[in-house]
């Protein structure tokens, strides 16, 4: 799932989850302003429709009070 959006694992946090002791992957992407990520985001937007921007979520939260 995450690879489709450009994420890749760069580390591991052993026993991160306290409920079951499962390890957590540390994931990252290329810089969002890199040509590769811009291309990926354009393709994703074309496939899934308009992608929300972080400010959209903030505006929605502020509007809800």
SVG drawing of the C-alpha trace seen along z (x, -y; Angstrom):
<svg xmlns="http://www.w3.org/2000/svg" viewBox="-18 -28 35 37">
<polyline fill="none" stroke="black" stroke-width="0.4" points="0.0,0.0 2.6,-2.6 4.9,-1.8 2.2,-2.8 2.3,-6.3 6.1,-6.5 7.0,-5.5 10.0,-3.2 11.3,-1.8 14.4,-3.4 14.4,-2.0 12.8,0.1 11.6,-0.7 11.7,2.6 8.7,3.5 7.2,0.1 3.6,1.0 2.9,1.6 -0.3,3.7 1.5,6.5 5.2,5.6 5.1,5.4 7.9,3.6 7.2,0.4 8.7,-0.5 10.0,-4.1 9.0,-5.1 9.8,-8.1 9.4,-9.5 11.5,-11.5 11.2,-15.3 7.6,-16.3 9.0,-19.0 11.3,-16.6 10.5,-15.9 9.9,-12.2 7.4,-12.9 5.7,-15.6 5.3,-13.0 4.0,-10.4 1.5,-12.8 0.2,-13.8 -0.3,-10.2 -2.1,-9.5 -4.3,-12.5 -5.2,-11.4 -6.0,-7.9 -7.8,-8.8 -9.1,-12.3 -8.0,-15.4 -5.7,-14.8 -6.4,-16.7 -3.8,-19.2 -2.8,-19.4 -4.3,-22.9 -7.7,-21.5 -7.8,-19.4 -6.8,-22.3 -9.5,-24.5 -12.1,-21.9 -11.1,-21.4 -11.3,-25.1 -14.7,-25.4 -16.0,-22.7 -14.8,-24.7"/>
</svg>
